Amino acid sequence: MPQLTHEEFERLVVDELDLLPDDMVDGLDNVIFVVEDRPEDGTMDTLGLYDGVALTERGQYGFGEMPDRIVLYREPLLELCADLEELRDQVHITLVHEIAHFYGIDDDRLHDLGWG
């Protein structure tokens, strides 16, 4: 299991986010990315979370809305991975997975696409 401080992990997330295709991230309007150590319930089974209203479910949405959040959980991701390369891959997969939820793609469809 790799050992990364919160700051080192955040840097890794930013690096992986920068590697995502432009057409995937250009539409992310009013979304922030957050790193937390683990979910509030303390579980180690959750790697990431999309907290917001998917584009496909939005009605009136505009100025003054609180930003949607994509959260990556540092401790579960570190525990899951054997080395830094595997961690980078899993962060990448988790980012794609949570961004897909922003676009309204559910877990079943993500599984069909190989991202679930």
Order of alpha helices (4+ residues) and beta strands (2+ residues): alpha-alpha-beta-beta-beta-alpha-alpha-alpha
